[in-house]
Amino acid sequence: MLRIPGQPGRDLCDNHLGITRRDLLRVGGSAILGCTLGSLLSLKARADAADAASKGGPGWGKAKSVVMVYLQGGPSHLDLWDPKENVPDKIRSPFTNIKTKIPGINFTEILPKLATVNDKFTMIRSMSYTPNGLFNHTAAIYQIMTGYTTDKVSPSGQLEPPSPKDYPNFGSNIIRLKPPTEPMLPFVVLPRPLQESNVVGKGGNAGFLGKGFDPYTLFPDGDDMDMTKMNHVKVDDLNLRPDVYAQRLKRRASLRQAIEDTMPDIDKAVENYHLDEYYGKALDLITSGKARDAFAIDREDDKMRARYGMNTFGQSLLLARRLVEAGTRVVEVIWPKVANSDNHSWDMHAGLTTRMKTQAGPMFDQGFSAFIEDMEQRGLLDETLVVALGEFGRSPEKGLSTSGNTNSADGRDHWPYCYTACMAGAGIKKGYVHGESDATGSSPKSDPVHPTEVLATIYHAFGIDPDTIVYNHLNQPRELVKAKPNTAFFA
């Protein structure tokens, strides 16, 4: 019986072959009949060689890690890095425009530090999609994190809770297809889950891939903006018990192996379900101590910690850098304030002028600029892809209701038709601006980019074909994402 790797069952967790629907079509359905797995792989290898160029190109395979800086809540592009001039008062930002390192490209006064380092990253000023039910945060978050939309949006705009039937987070797909080579946590999310109101974690786990590909979540106790909670990160599950030292734990593993060697039935189970692989990785993770050391943020110099900002967001970015250095494949830093909240949230339906200038703006400007500079100075940007974006932008016209929310004259509503994202590292162009918004920041004037294109580009940077097939909970083949990478972002 022919089994295509990646189907549910024994092979679901072992599809490192990356066979895509296109591969099977190239080989030909009739040719598969009667083939052994070996001959199928041989055919696939020849097919791959024949069109290697289509899977290559600029940026292919440049990334060994990715840091997603997720600006949950939807920051206003008009009040940060795509300000407009000569527009009516109801559209104009209350903030002064400032020059940046790129001639002709202005930010607002909210981002003075990022204005001095924007020659190190690419800006996409033409992010855009048609809502189709995606005007609420959770549905839009699900799209950017999984590459798929959901059909379960209630009249209130909320979604059902996370489900094993969900599409997997992009990080889960990456660590399945590109598992880390270091004894290190492969996928970490901090400092809080994706959330809108009472819907927590939607789009943030492995979904139908299974819990084996879920992220390690670091959600310290305390208030969202309480930096002190980052000083006492609890990683008890990564610690050895005081009475079990590393050598003793390894002897236990040897004893376990000896017992299994004499029990063929157990050996068969281990082979089928990869227990040896998972047990060995867990053992290496605990005994190596690399993860515990990475989380020891108090070992950082006080000046470095202050450089990032003594707040939850800044210290989370510093932890992200430490995790990448230690070998973590995927890190997602979620903005520490949820949508539908006031203090420091990007979801500014009211009080935008004060909140942007005194809360969210300075925290983002300091933390993200320090992160970009630090990563470059350490050489980590060579093989680390950095992506910063939210689920949408904010409405050009202040006070306008676009999603059913009430907005004050000093507030902007949800706006998925046009907004800005940022990418850096792993071969991404430096000092490049992709696309342009129109005169009011309402829609792309050129080169629109859909959020799923960003996901496809992330996969491409890891040397993963976005067309690679996964099988959902109904055993239906699905691409990682139905989009093509945008190689114009790469040098």
ABEGO torsion letter per residue (X at the ends): XBBBBGBBEAAAAABAAGBBAAAAAAAEAAAABGBBAAAAAAAAAAAAAAAAAAABEBGBGABABBBBBBBBGGBBAAABABBBBGBBAAABBABBBBBBABBGBBBBAABAAAAAAAAABBBBAABBBBAGGAABAAAAAAAAAAGBBBABBBAAGBBBBBBAABBBBAAAAAAAABBBABBBBABBBOABBBBBEABBGBGABAEAAEAAABBBBBBBBEBAABAAAAABBBAAAABBBAABBAAAAAAAAAAAAAAAAABAAAAAAAAAAGAAAAAAAAAAAAAAGAAAAAABAAABBAAAAAAAEBBAAAAAAAAAAAAAAAGBABBBBBBABBBGBABGBABBABGAAAAAAABAAAAAAAAAAAAAAAAAAAGAAAABBBBBBBABBBBABBGBBAAGBBBBAABBBBBAABBBBBBBEGGBBBGBBBEBBBAAGABBABGBBBAAAAAAAAAAAAGBBAABBBBBAAGBBBBABBBBBBAAABX
